[in-house]
Amino acid sequence: MMSFLKFAFSFLFVRNWHTGQMELSRPRLALFCAALFLLMLALTIISVLQAPVLYVAPV
């Protein structure tokens, strides 16, 4: 399971200069999470703005 996540999200990993092992990059992870949050926020705003407006005339 972990190897699949490492393969699917390989852009989040960077090679350690000293050990040569692939490690999770915190700046890349932060940018990815921020982009994911902005995408979800945009989809939420779009869905709210797409809702029909009910207008009831005062009598």
GIPERA-V581539 format. One record per pair of residues at least 24 apart in sequence whose C-alpha atoms are under 6 Angstrom apart, sorted by the first residue. I is the first residue (numbers start at 0). J is the second residue. D is the distance in whole Angstrom. If there is no record, write none. Layout:
I_J_D / I_J_D
//
This chain:
none
//
